[in-house]
Amino acid sequence: MDYKYIMQLLQRYWNCETTVSEERILRDFFQQEEIPESLRKYASLFRYEEEEQKVSLGDDFDERMLSRINETTVKARRNTIHYRLRPFYKAAAVVAIVFTLGMAAQHSFSTDDAPQQASYNYATYKDTYTDPQVAYEQVSSALKTVGSGLREAGLEANDSTSQTDANVNTEE
């Protein structure tokens, strides 16, 4: 038997050029029991549609689906305040770590092994008073004012301020 027409139809089928009636001819041909060996590899493709038409849903399919739809399963999760604040805990921890590392770095860069001493330029300082007696009197009056303020506040001046007062009185 010559199968040139079937081969041509197959070629047109793969190129998507067949009509519905030509595809029906191919399906009918591959439904036969006796198919040449060279064409058997295509038989399952054309038999597939007919085999799948026999497969259907069970009679109880609608009932099973409706019972699943009607099931009320609510899985609510209780969110506690601890659970809600968890991202903020993480953020606070990151900020604390960064702040601590920053402070440690700043401290390590600003201090040396020896404590830093203030550098004063003594050449730029000028004496306020040229007479030492005038300077002494100014300091004594300032100390008397502080002492009287402390006495008014209820605190007693210590012995050194009393001695300063006595020294001032004796020199006058």
C-alpha positions in Angstrom: 0.0 0.0 0.0 1.3 3.5 -0.9 1.2 6.0 2.0 2.4 9.0 0.0 -0.8 10.9 0.6 -0.6 10.3 4.4 3.1 11.5 4.3 2.0 14.6 2.5 -0.8 15.3 4.9 1.7 14.8 7.8 4.1 17.2 6.2 1.3 19.8 5.8 0.2 19.1 9.4 3.6 19.9 10.8 3.6 23.1 8.8 0.1 24.0 10.1 -1.4 24.0 6.6 -4.0 21.3 7.0 -7.8 21.8 7.1 -10.1 20.2 9.7 -11.2 17.5 7.2 -7.6 16.6 6.5 -6.8 16.3 10.2 -9.8 14.0 10.6 -8.4 11.8 7.8 -5.1 11.6 9.7 -6.9 10.7 13.0 -9.0 8.0 11.2 -5.9 6.6 9.6 -4.0 6.3 12.9 -7.0 4.7 14.6 -6.4 1.6 12.5 -4.7 -1.5 13.8 -2.3 -1.9 11.0 0.0 1.1 10.6 3.3 0.9 8.8 6.4 0.8 11.0 7.7 4.2 9.8 4.4 5.9 10.8 3.8 4.2 14.2 5.7 6.9 16.1 2.9 9.4 15.2 0.1 7.1 16.2 0.0 8.1 19.8 -0.3 11.8 18.9 -3.4 11.3 16.9 -4.9 8.7 19.3 -4.4 11.0 22.3 -7.4 13.2 21.6 -9.8 10.2 21.5 -8.3 8.6 24.6 -8.6 11.8 26.6 -12.2 12.2 25.6 -13.0 9.1 27.5 -11.5 10.5 30.7 -14.0 12.5 32.7 -14.6 13.8 36.1 -16.3 11.4 38.6 -19.9 11.7 39.6 -19.0 12.9 43.1 -16.7 15.7 41.8 -19.2 18.5 42.3 -20.0 17.3 45.9 -16.3 17.1 46.8 -15.6 20.6 45.5 -18.6 22.1 47.2 -17.7 20.5 50.5 -14.2 22.0 50.2 -15.5 25.4 49.4 -17.9 25.4 52.3 -15.3 24.4 54.8 -14.5 27.4 57.0 -11.0 27.2 58.2 -9.6 30.4 59.5 -6.1 30.4 60.6 -5.7 33.7 62.4 -2.4 34.6 63.9 -2.2 36.6 67.0 0.3 39.3 66.7 1.6 40.3 70.1 3.3 43.6 70.8 6.6 41.8 71.1 6.2 40.4 67.6 5.2 43.8 66.2 8.2 45.5 67.7 10.7 42.9 66.7 11.9 45.0 63.7 12.4 48.0 65.9 14.5 45.9 68.3 16.8 44.9 65.5 17.1 48.5 64.3 17.9 49.7 67.8 20.5 47.1 68.2 22.2 48.1 64.9 22.1 51.8 65.9 23.6 50.9 69.3 26.4 48.9 67.8 27.2 51.6 65.2 27.2 54.3 67.9 29.4 52.2 70.2 31.9 51.5 67.4 31.9 55.1 66.4 32.6 56.3 69.9 35.4 53.8 70.3 37.0 54.8 67.1 36.7 58.5 68.0 38.2 57.9 71.4 41.1 55.8 70.0 41.9 58.5 67.4 41.7 61.4 69.9 43.8 60.0 72.7 47.4 58.9 72.7 49.3 56.8 75.3 50.2 59.9 77.3 47.5 62.3 78.4 47.4 65.4 76.4 48.4 68.6 78.1 47.0 72.0 77.2 49.5 74.1 75.3 49.5 77.7 76.5 51.3 80.5 74.8 52.5 82.5 77.8 54.0 85.2 75.6 50.5 86.5 74.7 49.4 86.9 78.3 49.5 90.4 79.9 49.3 91.3 83.6 46.2 93.1 84.5 47.7 94.9 87.4 51.2 96.4 87.6 51.1 96.9 91.4 50.9 93.6 93.4 49.2 95.3 96.3 46.2 96.3 94.1 46.0 92.8 92.7 46.0 91.3 96.2 43.2 93.7 97.4 41.1 92.7 94.4 41.5 89.0 95.1 40.8 89.6 98.8 37.6 91.5 98.1 36.4 88.7 95.7 37.1 86.1 98.3 35.2 88.1 101.0 32.2 88.3 98.6 32.2 84.6 98.1 32.6 83.9 101.8 29.7 86.1 102.7 27.6 84.4 100.1 28.5 81.0 101.6 27.6 82.3 105.1 24.2 83.5 103.9 23.6 80.1 102.3 24.3 78.5 105.6 27.7 77.1 104.9 30.7 78.2 107.0 33.9 79.3 105.5 36.9 77.1 106.2 39.9 78.2 108.1 41.9 79.4 105.1 39.4 82.2 104.3 39.4 83.2 107.9 43.2 83.4 107.9 43.1 85.5 104.7 40.7 88.0 106.3 43.0 88.2 109.4 46.0 88.8 107.1 44.3 91.6 105.3 43.2 93.3 108.5 46.8 93.1 109.9 48.4 94.6 106.9 46.0 97.6 106.8 
